[in-house]
Amino acid sequence: MINAAKRQQALKTEESFGQPVALVAGAAGFIASFLCEELLKLNCRVVGIDNLVTGSKNNLEDILNHRSFEFINEDINSDKFSWTGKVDYVFHLAGVEEYAEGKNVSLNNLLVKASGTSKLLEVAKKYEAKFELVTAHEAQMGAEALLTEYYRKFHLNARIIRIADVYGPRQNLNSSTPLANLFRQALLNKTLKIPGDGLKILRPTYISDLITGLLRAIFGQNTDGKIYHLVSSEEISLIGFAHELQKQLGENAKIVFVKEEDLSGGSLAKGANTPKGLGWSTKVGMAEGIQKTLAYFSTRRELIKEIYPIPEVNILQKRVVKIELNLSQFFPKGNFFRSALLALLILILVFSLPALSLFISIKTNENNFRILGTQIKSQNLLQAQATLAEIKKNFTNMQNKLTFYGWVFNLLGKEDSFSETSKLISAGVLGVDGASHLLVSAKNFNDAGQIIFSPEETSKGLGIKLGLAKEELILAENKLSLVQTELSNVDFSKVLFLKLPTEKVQEQITRFNNFRILVSRLRETSNVFPQIFGLSGKKTYLLLFTNNMELRPVGGFIGSYGLVSFEKGKLTELKIDDVYNADGQLTGHVEPPGPIRKILGQPHWYLRDSNWSPDLGVSAERAEWFLEKETGKRVDGTMVMDLNVVRGLLSVLGPMNLADYQETITADNLFTKATSYSQENFFPGSTQKKDFLSALSGKIIDQLLTRQNKSYLGLLILVEEELREKHLGFYLHDEATENLVARFDFGGRISGDVCGIQKNCLSDYLMVVDANLGVNKANYYIKKNVQHKINISEDLKISETVDITYENTDLGKTKLGGVYRNYLRVYLPPATQLTSLQVDKKDAPFIITKGDKKEVEGVINIEQTEELGKTAYGFLVEVPPANKKVISLYYQLPNLGEGEAEGLYKLVWQKQIGAQNDEYFLSFSHPGSWEVVQSPTEAKTTPGKIEYGQSLDADKILTLRFKKHAG
């Protein structure tokens, strides 16, 4: 038996284009063999390991000679098993079919299985590979427990997949599982024997559906640390499945009941839920799956007769062709000058041709990428597809040329350049494939958009278009995940003809990774499009148009609102109105929050001021309550958007000509024009603001429907950006949709404790919330930055300082600005104690009040509230024009306690909805006995101190891992 380490060394010499490596344990089994095939289609290099006790090489016959597949006949539980070399993905299916079939589940077998699982986990840990454990029986809970320990202790990127009732071609019909029994009987004598009453519940899952789920679980986003039950949501009794088989077999098939048997192969039908967040569901119906299975075994009846194939011990050896070049035959004897000249010419040709050829190919693709960028920017998807095909063709030519001249690089000692360039080209091929799927998806989304927003009444074909778009997104996501893996393994300093600085390379990789996350999120969001657009019933949403130049806790002052309705996938209504028209219909008194009553001088509370909580969910519920009380309208959710979103729409769609106003509205003049029509000569009952917004929004929708290129790709990117930067937010009543919005942090909810169940972890929090109560648009002139200082002492006491600097750049030349009257609230972890306050670096006397207590003259009255799991301190800050003010808060967190040898510190910096991208700077001082073992790459680390700063363009989580020095 050959050691896997030696075999892996052989693999290195044959490595093909630096492909990502997938290690599949139990590869010759029914399920794993299909998994290997799909991984090869995804351009992975697959190494299959199996001891052939239950598996069969016959299952691998279609891929045994594939250039990217290697088979190793070894037992992972053996003491001889070891592994060295690159690996990116580890799939552990060894023994899964034994358990499913009720074989070899003795205590001794379980202990041995644990040994194999441990070895594979060590491989994944060593090479930082993604790990997937597939289990099929309660007896494998030991393996699950072992994986869970590795996940918690070593932060292994791992997930558990539980399966049951899997069927299809290659399954072992000689086992005693219910499905195997029925198929075997159907194929041998067409007599289906049903034990007992036949009411045993099954969830038959066809093999191709399972493989899709396995791939999605390892390539998808945020799947690590999760357990997924990949079982069909369709339940059927044993007798019901027999009847389905009988339909396929015809009249000659008989169903008979026999004495109750002890059927092995437990089912996960009870208590197993369809995986949430994975976007997985079965596609192959039971009738189709049965037909395919019967068709396969009808031509392979010999497989039913044998119990298990005889284990094979020989390892497949690929032929390695060695080319020996005898140069002496080219040189004439006896003429040194002619021989030397000929040798020189040959060397010039040999060493220059591959370089020249590759250089030309690279330059050709550079030009193709420029063309592609122009085509995508102009939304010409058909031409972009053609250009992608040319790029892929050129990449393939580059691969072939590089392979052909590989021996030259070896001769020159440039093996590293050959390897790294190969990896990059391989990533390029995968990226082109992913981009092709994205363009097809975009085309289907475009078609769906035309159906939704077109004036025609029918929405025929919408569900099909959305389904096709989603399937293409899945394929694109898989490809792009592989590209990310490839890029992470490339040493760009050794790539031929690549002269980009390291920081530029890293910048491009970061952009790609962010784009891949966008694709993943879009794929998951596509699951809820039918609910959002009311395919199954009418959906009405409240639109809150906020002006963030008059900043409020959520977005800004609500000047206008709208109602938009979808029914059966069609836009049926869009109405926009002035918020004062709704507020004028409120009967009765609603007590407003104290600052609105005291500072704004407003004795009543209305829809226009309803967004007082910085949590979008809380503010949206309050706005919907006011809407119902004022207008009688009920909605299915709320969307809030500020001027940044409208400005982004104008950037994508271009200027809007409003003929009735003799105005052209652009991204640059939007704010001044919108403010002009909203404020100048305004009086209660005036319709000028409503009329202007209605005209502008109507023009935007017309442009969406009638523009020539018919593409919504740029809009999707814009929506994601505005959601991430918190200028757009959703609160939806549909639970599945709201859960998705919350998970992507698109719902503007206040973050909870980010440590979760992690031990020795401190969760810290900071959110600075401004509320402009000056009845002006002063935020247009405000510049703000935050300095956050944290100190942890040797006795583990935590003290922090937040310095907030406001600069009012208004010079009094317009009517928009003025004094910035800001009700400032700082949200901190629960039980935080404010110890002192400074204004412009001078101590300021203050008093802390709770509830609606009477204010004290001559001191700063600070209101302390406990809300949404946070402690908040709020008070009024005034900044006159052409002035600057610095507010400093000093506070203490609860002590860390005794402390442990190793721990985590997680700080959430949360951005206020509607706020601009303020600058945040962190200075973190820690005890000298602590060693920082994990921090952001951008952070500056010195002994006892970490400094980190960036623009707060979205919510941020800073993670620091510490280790105490011994003694």
FIMARKE-610981 format. One record per residue (C-alpha): x negated, y negated, z. Coordinates in steps of 0.5 Angstrom, whole numbers, padded with zeros to 4 digits, always signed. Layout:
BEGIN
XYZ;...
//
This chain:
BEGIN
+0000+0000+0000;-0003-0007-0002;-0003-0012+0003;+0001-0018+0001;-0004-0023+0003;-0009-0020-0003;-0003-0020-0007;-0002-0027-0006;-0009-0028-0008;-0007-0025-0014;-0001-0030-0015;-0005-0036-0014;-0010-0034-0021;-0003-0033-0025;+0001-0039-0022;+0005-0042-0027;+0005-0050-0027;+0006-0051-0020;+0013-0048-0019;+0016-0048-0012;+0015-0042-0009;+0021-0038-0006;+0020-0032-0002;+0026-0027-0002;+0026-0021+0003;+0030-0015+0001;+0030-0017-0006;+0032-0011-0009;+0038-0011-0005;+0045-0012-0009;+0046-0019-0006;+0038-0021-0006;+0037-0019-0013;+0042-0024-0016;+0039-0029-0012;+0032-0028-0015;+0035-0029-0022;+0039-0035-0020;+0032-0038-0017;+0028-0036-0023;+0034-0040-0027;+0032-0046-0023;+0025-0046-0025;+0022-0043-0018;+0017-0038-0018;+0020-0032-0014;+0016-0027-0010;+0021-0021-0008;+0019-0016-0002;+0023-0010-0001;+0021-0003+0002;+0026+0000-0003;+0029+0004+0003;+0036+0001+0001;+0035-0003-0005;+0033-0001-0012;+0028-0003-0017;+0034-0002-0022;+0037-0008-0019;+0031-0012-0021;+0030-0009-0028;+0032-0016-0032;+0027-0020-0028;+0021-0015-0027;+0017-0017-0033;+0019-0025-0032;+0013-0029-0032;+0015-0033-0025;+0017-0026-0021;+0013-0022-0017;+0015-0016-0013;+0012-0013-0007;+0013-0006-0004;+0012-0007+0003;+0016-0007+0009;+0016-0014+0013;+0017-0010+0020;+0010-0007+0018;+0004-0009+0022;+0000-0009+0015;+0005-0014+0013;+0002-0021+0013;+0002-0027+0008;-0002-0033+0006;-0001-0038+0001;+0004-0043-0001;+0011-0042+0000;+0017-0047+0000;+0023-0043+0001;+0024-0037+0005;+0030-0033+0004;+0031-0027+0009;+0036-0022+0007;+0032-0016+0009;+0037-0011+0012;+0043-0015+0011;+0046-0009+0007;+0044-0004+0012;+0048-0008+0017;+0054-0009+0013;+0054-0002+0011;+0054+0000+0018;+0047+0004+0017;+0041+0004+0022;+0043+0000+0028;+0040+0003+0033;+0036+0000+0039;+0030+0001+0036;+0032-0001+0029;+0034-0008+0032;+0027-0009+0035;+0024-0007+0029;+0028-0012+0025;+0026-0018+0030;+0019-0016+0029;+0020-0018+0021;+0024-0024+0023;+0019-0027+0027;+0014-0026+0022;+0018-0029+0017;+0019-0035+0021;+0012-0036+0023;+0011-0036+0015;+0016-0042+0014;+0013-0045+0020;+0006-0045+0018;+0008-0048+0011;+0013-0052+0013;+0018-0048+0009;+0026-0048+0009;+0029-0042+0012;+0035-0039+0011;+0038-0033+0015;+0043-0028+0012;+0047-0024+0017;+0053-0019+0016;+0054-0016+0023;+0054-0018+0030;+0048-0013+0031;+0044-0019+0027;+0045-0024+0033;+0038-0022+0036;+0035-0025+0029;+0040-0031+0030;+0038-0032+0037;+0031-0032+0035;+0032-0037+0029;+0035-0042+0033;+0029-0042+0038;+0025-0043+0032;+0029-0049+0030;+0030-0052+0037;+0022-0051+0039;+0019-0052+0033;+0024-0056+0029;+0024-0051+0023;+0028-0053+0017;+0033-0047+0018;+0040-0045+0017;+0044-0039+0018;+0049-0036+0013;+0054-0031+0015;+0057-0026+0010;+0063-0021+0009;+0066-0017+0004;+0062-0019-0001;+0063-0015-0008;+0061-0015-0015;+0056-0011-0020;+0050-0008-0017;+0054-0007-0010;+0053+0000-0007;+0059+0004-0008;+0056+0010-0004;+0057+0006+0003;+0063+0007+0007;+0065+0000+0007;+0073-0001+0005;+0071-0005-0001;+0066+0001-0003;+0071+0006-0002;+0076+0003-0006;+0072+0002-0012;+0068+0009-0012;+0075+0012-0012;+0078+0008-0017;+0072+0010-0022;+0071+0017-0020;+0079+0020-0020;+0083+0013-0020;+0086+0016-0013;+0086+0010-0008;+0086+0013-0001;+0088+0008+0004;+0087+0010+0012;+0092+0008+0017;+0097+0003+0015;+0092-0001+0011;+0093-0007+0014;+0086-0009+0016;+0085-0016+0013;+0079-0017+0008;+0076-0023+0005;+0073-0021-0001;+0068-0026-0004;+0065-0025-0011;+0058-0024-0011;+0057-0031-0016;+0061-0035-0011;+0056-0033-0005;+0050-0034-0009;+0052-0041-0010;+0054-0042-0003;+0047-0039-0001;+0043-0044-0006;+0047-0050-0004;+0046-0049+0004;+0038-0049+0003;+0038-0055-0003;+0043-0059+0000;+0043-0065+0005;+0043-0064+0012;+0044-0057+0012;+0039-0055+0017;+0041-0053+0024;+0048-0051+0021;+0051-0044+0021;+0056-0043+0015;+0061-0037+0014;+0061-0036+0006;+0067-0032+0006;+0073-0033+0002;+0079-0037+0005;+0083-0032+0001;+0086-0027+0006;+0088-0020+0003;+0090-0013+0007;+0087-0007+0005;+0093-0004+0002;+0094-0011-0002;+0087-0010-0005;+0088-0003-0007;+0095-0006-0011;+0090-0011-0014;+0086-0005-0016;+0092-0001-0019;+0094-0007-0023;+0087-0006-0027;+0087+0001-0027;+0094+0002-0030;+0099+0007-0029;+0095+0013-0028;+0092+0010-0021;+0095+0013-0015;+0095+0010-0008;+0096+0015-0002;+0095+0014+0005;+0091+0018+0009;+0089+0019+0017;+0086+0013+0020;+0078+0013+0019;+0073+0009+0023;+0071+0004+0017;+0064+0001+0018;+0062-0005+0015;+0066-0010+0020;+0069-0016+0017;+0068-0024+0019;+0075-0025+0017;+0078-0027+0024;+0075-0033+0026;+0071-0035+0020;+0072-0042+0017;+0070-0045+0010;+0064-0049+0011;+0065-0056+0012;+0060-0061+0009;+0057-0056+0004;+0062-0057-0002;+0063-0050-0003;+0069-0046-0004;+0070-0039-0008;+0071-0040-0016;+0072-0033-0018;+0079-0030-0017;+0080-0023-0014;+0083-0021-0021;+0077-0023-0025;+0072-0021-0020;+0075-0014-0020;+0075-0014-0027;+0068-0015-0028;+0066-0010-0022;+0070-0005-0026;+0067-0006-0032;+0060-0006-0030;+0060+0001-0026;+0064+0004-0032;+0058+0004-0036;+0054+0006-0030;+0057+0012-0027;+0051+0015-0025;+0050+0010-0020;+0056+0012-0016;+0053+0019-0016;+0047+0018-0012;+0047+0016-0005;+0040+0012-0005;+0035+0011-0010;+0028+0015-0009;+0023+0009-0006;+0018+0007-0011;+0011+0006-0008;+0007+0003-0014;+0007-0005-0015;+0009-0008-0021;+0002-0010-0024;+0002-0015-0029;-0003-0015-0035;-0008-0021-0035;-0011-0022-0041;-0018-0024-0041;-0021-0028-0047;-0029-0027-0048;-0031-0032-0053;-0038-0030-0056;-0041-0037-0059;-0047-0034-0062;-0043-0031-0068;-0042-0038-0070;-0049-0041-0070;-0054-0039-0076;-0061-0035-0073;-0067-0039-0075;-0065-0046-0076;-0065-0049-0069;-0063-0056-0072;-0057-0054-0075;-0055-0049-0069;-0055-0055-0064;-0051-0060-0069;-0046-0054-0070;-0046-0053-0062;-0045-0061-0061;-0039-0061-0066;-0036-0055-0063;-0036-0058-0056;-0034-0065-0058;-0028-0061-0061;-0026-0057-0055;-0027-0062-0050;-0024-0068-0053;-0018-0065-0057;-0014-0062-0051;-0015-0069-0047;-0013-0073-0054;-0007-0069-0055;-0005-0069-0048;-0006-0077-0048;-0002-0078-0054;+0004-0074-0051;+0004-0078-0045;+0004-0084-0048;+0010-0082-0053;+0014-0080-0046;+0012-0087-0043;+0015-0090-0049;+0021-0085-0049;+0022-0087-0042;+0023-0094-0043;+0028-0093-0049;+0032-0089-0044;+0032-0094-0039;+0035-0099-0044;+0040-0094-0046;+0042-0093-0039;+0042-0100-0037;+0047-0101-0043;+0051-0095-0041;+0050-0092-0047;+0050-0085-0045;+0050-0081-0052;+0044-0084-0054;+0041-0083-0047;+0042-0075-0048;+0039-0075-0054;+0033-0079-0051;+0033-0074-0045;+0032-0068-0050;+0026-0071-0054;+0023-0072-0047;+0024-0065-0045;+0021-0063-0052;+0015-0067-0051;+0014-0064-0043;+0015-0057-0046;+0009-0059-0051;+0005-0062-0046;+0006-0055-0042;+0004-0051-0048;-0002-0055-0049;-0004-0055-0042;-0004-0048-0041;-0007-0047-0048;-0013-0051-0046;-0013-0048-0039;-0020-0045-0040;-0023-0051-0042;-0021-0054-0035;-0024-0048-0031;-0031-0049-0035;-0031-0056-0033;-0030-0055-0026;-0023-0059-0027;-0018-0053-0024;-0015-0058-0019;-0014-0063-0025;-0011-0057-0029;-0006-0055-0023;-0004-0062-0020;-0002-0064-0028;+0002-0058-0029;+0006-0059-0022;+0007-0066-0025;+0009-0064-0031;+0014-0058-0028;+0017-0063-0024;+0018-0067-0030;+0022-0062-0034;+0026-0060-0028;+0028-0068-0027;+0030-0068-0034;+0035-0062-0033;+0037-0066-0027;+0038-0072-0031;+0042-0069-0037;+0047-0066-0032;+0048-0073-0029;+0049-0076-0035;+0055-0071-0037;+0057-0072-0030;+0057-0079-0031;+0061-0078-0038;+0067-0074-0034;+0067-0079-0028;+0068-0085-0034;+0073-0081-0037;+0077-0080-0030;+0076-0088-0029;+0079-0089-0035;+0085-0085-0033;+0086-0088-0026;+0086-0095-0029;+0089-0095-0035;+0096-0098-0036;+0099-0091-0039;+0103-0087-0034;+0100-0080-0035;+0094-0078-0031;+0094-0071-0035;+0087-0068-0035;+0084-0072-0029;+0084-0066-0024;+0080-0063-0030;+0075-0069-0031;+0074-0069-0023;+0072-0062-0023;+0067-0062-0029;+0064-0068-0026;+0063-0065-0019;+0060-0058-0022;+0055-0062-0026;+0053-0066-0020;+0052-0059-0016;+0047-0057-0022;+0044-0064-0022;+0043-0064-0014;+0040-0057-0015;+0035-0059-0020;+0033-0066-0016;+0032-0062-0010;+0027-0058-0013;+0023-0064-0016;+0023-0067-0009;+0019-0060-0007;+0015-0061-0013;+0013-0068-0012;+0011-0067-0005;+0006-0062-0007;+0002-0066-0012;-0004-0069-0011;-0003-0075-0015;-0011-0077-0015;-0012-0071-0019;-0007-0072-0024;-0010-0073-0031;-0009-0080-0034;-0005-0083-0028;-0008-0089-0025;-0003-0092-0021;-0005-0094-0014;-0003-0089-0008;+0002-0094-0005;+0006-0095-0012;+0006-0087-0013;+0009-0087-0006;+0014-0092-0007;+0016-0089-0014;+0017-0082-0010;+0021-0086-0004;+0026-0089-0010;+0027-0082-0013;+0028-0079-0006;+0033-0084-0004;+0037-0083-0011;+0037-0076-0010;+0041-0077-0003;+0045-0081-0007;+0047-0076-0012;+0048-0071-0006;+0053-0076-0003;+0057-0077-0009;+0057-0070-0010;+0060-0069-0003;+0065-0075-0004;+0067-0072-0010;+0071-0067-0006;+0076-0072-0003;+0077-0076-0010;+0084-0072-0011;+0086-0075-0004;+0083-0082-0005;+0087-0083-0011;+0093-0080-0009;+0094-0074-0014;+0098-0070-0009;+0102-0076-0006;+0102-0084-0006;+0097-0087-0002;+0097-0095+0000;+0090-0098+0002;+0089-0105+0006;+0084-0109+0003;+0081-0114+0007;+0077-0120+0004;+0072-0123+0008;+0068-0129+0008;+0061-0127+0011;+0059-0134+0011;+0063-0135+0017;+0061-0129+0020;+0065-0125+0024;+0064-0118+0028;+0066-0114+0022;+0065-0118+0015;+0067-0125+0016;+0073-0129+0017;+0079-0126+0014;+0082-0131+0009;+0086-0126+0004;+0088-0119+0004;+0091-0114-0001;+0095-0108-0002;+0093-0103-0007;+0097-0096-0009;+0095-0090-0012;+0100-0085-0014;+0099-0078-0018;+0092-0081-0020;+0094-0087-0022;+0093-0094-0020;+0100-0097-0019;+0100-0103-0015;+0095-0109-0013;+0097-0115-0010;+0093-0120-0006;+0096-0126-0002;+0093-0131+0003;+0093-0128+0010;+0096-0135+0013;+0102-0132+0009;+0102-0126+0013;+0101-0129+0019;+0106-0134+0019;+0111-0128+0019;+0109-0126+0026;+0114-0126+0031;+0112-0126+0039;+0106-0128+0042;+0100-0123+0042;+0094-0125+0047;+0088-0126+0043;+0081-0124+0046;+0078-0129+0051;+0073-0133+0046;+0078-0134+0041;+0083-0137+0046;+0077-0141+0049;+0072-0143+0044;+0076-0143+0038;+0082-0146+0041;+0087-0141+0038;+0093-0139+0043;+0095-0133+0039;+0092-0127+0036;+0093-0126+0028;+0091-0121+0023;+0086-0127+0020;+0082-0126+0027;+0084-0118+0028;+0076-0116+0026;+0074-0118+0033;+0071-0111+0035;+0064-0109+0031;+0067-0102+0030;+0070-0102+0024;+0075-0096+0026;+0077-0101+0032;+0078-0107+0028;+0082-0103+0022;+0087-0100+0027;+0088-0107+0029;+0089-0110+0023;+0094-0105+0020;+0098-0106+0027;+0098-0114+0025;+0100-0112+0018;+0106-0108+0020;+0108-0113+0025;+0108-0119+0020;+0110-0115+0014;+0113-0109+0015;+0108-0105+0011;+0104-0099+0013;+0098-0096+0010;+0093-0090+0009;+0087-0094+0011;+0083-0100+0010;+0077-0103+0006;+0073-0109+0008;+0069-0113+0003;+0065-0119+0004;+0062-0124-0002;+0056-0120-0003;+0061-0114-0006;+0064-0119-0011;+0057-0122-0013;+0055-0115-0014;+0061-0114-0019;+0059-0120-0022;+0052-0118-0023;+0054-0111-0026;+0060-0114-0030;+0057-0121-0032;+0061-0128-0032;+0068-0128-0031;+0072-0134-0035;+0078-0136-0032;+0081-0140-0037;+0087-0143-0033;+0082-0146-0028;+0077-0148-0034;+0071-0144-0030;+0066-0139-0031;+0065-0135-0025;+0058-0132-0024;+0054-0128-0019;+0050-0135-0017;+0056-0140-0017;+0061-0135-0013;+0060-0138-0006;+0061-0145-0008;+0067-0144-0013;+0070-0139-0008;+0069-0144-0002;+0072-0150-0006;+0078-0147-0008;+0079-0144-0001;+0078-0150+0003;+0079-0157-0001;+0085-0160+0000;+0088-0153+0003;+0094-0154+0008;+0099-0148+0011;+0103-0146+0005;+0098-0147+0000;+0097-0142-0006;+0091-0144-0009;+0086-0140-0005;+0091-0134-0007;+0092-0136-0014;+0084-0136-0015;+0083-0130-0012;+0088-0126-0016;+0086-0129-0022;+0079-0127-0021;+0080-0120-0018;+0085-0119-0024;+0080-0121-0029;+0075-0116-0026;+0080-0111-0027;+0081-0112-0034;+0074-0112-0035;+0073-0105-0032;+0079-0103-0036;+0077-0106-0043;+0069-0107-0043;+0066-0103-0049;+0061-0098-0046;+0066-0095-0041;+0061-0093-0036;+0062-0093-0029;+0055-0091-0027;+0053-0098-0025;+0059-0099-0021;+0058-0092-0017;+0050-0095-0015;+0053-0101-0013;+0058-0098-0009;+0053-0094-0005;+0048-0100-0004;+0054-0104-0001;+0056-0099+0003;+0049-0097+0006;+0048-0105+0007;+0054-0106+0010;+0058-0111+0006;+0063-0106+0004;+0066-0101+0009;+0072-0096+0009;+0077-0093+0015;+0081-0088+0012;+0087-0084+0016;+0085-0077+0012;+0081-0073+0017;+0077-0070+0012;+0075-0076+0008;+0074-0080+0014;+0069-0075+0017;+0065-0075+0010;+0065-0083+0011;+0063-0083+0018;+0057-0078+0017;+0054-0082+0011;+0055-0088+0016;+0060-0091+0011;+0065-0093+0016;+0062-0098+0020;+0063-0094+0027;+0059-0096+0033;+0053-0090+0034;+0054-0085+0039;+0048-0082+0043;+0043-0079+0038;+0040-0074+0042;+0045-0070+0042;+0043-0063+0046;+0036-0064+0045;+0032-0064+0051;+0027-0069+0054;+0030-0074+0049;+0032-0081+0051;+0037-0085+0047;+0036-0092+0046;+0041-0097+0042;+0041-0105+0040;+0046-0108+0036;+0046-0116+0035;+0053-0118+0034;+0055-0126+0031;+0062-0129+0031;+0062-0136+0028;+0067-0139+0032;+0066-0146+0029;+0071-0146+0023;+0065-0147+0018;+0061-0144+0013;+0055-0145+0017;+0052-0138+0016;+0050-0140+0009;+0044-0144+0012;+0043-0139+0018;+0036-0135+0018;+0035-0130+0024;+0030-0125+0026;+0030-0121+0032;+0023-0119+0036;+0025-0113+0041;+0020-0111+0046;+0020-0104+0050;+0015-0103+0056;+0015-0096+0059;+0011-0096+0066;+0007-0090+0069;+0013-0089+0074;+0017-0088+0068;+0021-0095+0069;+0024-0098+0062;+0024-0105+0061;+0026-0109+0055;+0026-0116+0052;+0030-0118+0046;+0028-0125+0043;+0033-0127+0038;+0031-0134+0034;+0037-0138+0030;+0035-0143+0025;+0040-0148+0022;+0037-0150+0015;+0043-0155+0014;+0041-0162+0012;+0048-0165+0012;+0048-0165+0005;+0055-0161+0004;+0061-0160+0008;+0060-0153+0009;+0055-0153+0014;+0055-0156+0021;+0054-0154+0028;+0053-0146+0029;+0058-0144+0034;+0056-0137+0035;+0059-0132+0040;+0053-0128+0041;+0054-0121+0044;+0048-0116+0045;+0050-0108+0045;+0046-0104+0049;+0046-0097+0052;+0051-0096+0058;+0049-0098+0065;+0044-0103+0062;+0042-0108+0067;+0041-0116+0065;+0036-0119+0069;+0034-0125+0066;+0036-0130+0061;+0031-0135+0057;+0033-0141+0052;+0027-0143+0048;+0023-0140+0053;+0025-0143+0059;+0029-0140+0064;+0037-0141+0064;+0041-0140+0070;+0047-0135+0068;+0053-0132+0072;+0056-0125+0069;+0063-0125+0069;+0068-0119+0068;+0075-0119+0065;+0078-0126+0064;+0075-0129+0070;+0074-0137+0071;+0068-0140+0068;+0063-0143+0073;+0060-0150+0071;+0053-0152+0070;+0051-0145+0068;+0051-0140+0062;+0057-0135+0063;+0056-0128+0060;+0061-0124+0060;+0060-0116+0061;+0064-0111+0058;+0064-0103+0057;+0066-0101+0050;+0065-0096+0045;+0060-0092+0050;+0056-0099+0050;+0054-0104+0055;+0055-0111+0052;+0053-0118+0054;+0057-0124+0051;+0056-0132+0051;+0056-0138+0047;+0050-0140+0043;+0050-0147+0039;+0045-0149+0034;+0046-0156+0031;+0044-0157+0024;+0036-0158+0022;+0035-0154+0029;+0032-0148+0032;+0034-0144+0038;+0031-0138+0041;+0035-0133+0046;+0031-0128+0050;+0035-0123+0054;+0031-0119+0059;+0034-0112+0062;+0033-0105+0065;+0035-0098+0063;+0036-0093+0067;+0029-0089+0069;+0027-0083+0065;+0026-0079+0072;+0021-0074+0073;+0019-0073+0065;+0016-0067+0062;+0010-0065+0058;+0013-0067+0051;+0019-0072+0050;+0023-0076+0044;+0025-0083+0044;+0030-0085+0039;+0032-0092+0038;+0038-0094+0034;+0038-0101+0031;+0045-0102+0028;+0047-0107+0023;+0053-0112+0024;+0058-0111+0018;+0057-0117+0013;+0050-0119+0016;+0045-0121+0012;+0038-0117+0012;+0035-0120+0018;+0028-0119+0020;+0027-0114+0026;+0020-0113+0030;+0019-0108+0035;+0013-0107+0040;+0013-0101+0044;+0008-0100+0050;+0008-0094+0053;+0004-0091+0059;-0004-0089+0058;-0002-0082+0060;+0002-0081+0054;+0000-0079+0047;+0004-0081+0041;+0005-0075+0036;+0010-0077+0031;+0012-0084+0029;+0014-0088+0023;+0008-0088+0017;+0009-0095+0017;+0008-0096+0024;+0002-0099+0027;-0001-0095+0033;-0006-0097+0038;-0008-0094+0045;-0002-0095+0049;+0002-0099+0044;+0006-0098+0037;+0009-0104+0033;+0014-0103+0027;+0018-0108+0023;+0022-0108+0017;+0028-0112+0014;+0035-0109+0017;+0038-0108+0011;+0042-0102+0014;+0042-0098+0020;+0036-0095+0022;+0033-0090+0027;+0026-0090+0030;+0024-0083+0033;+0018-0083+0037;+0015-0076+0040;+0010-0076+0046;+0006-0071+0049;+0003-0072+0056;-0004-0071+0057;-0006-0065+0061;-0008-0068+0069;
//
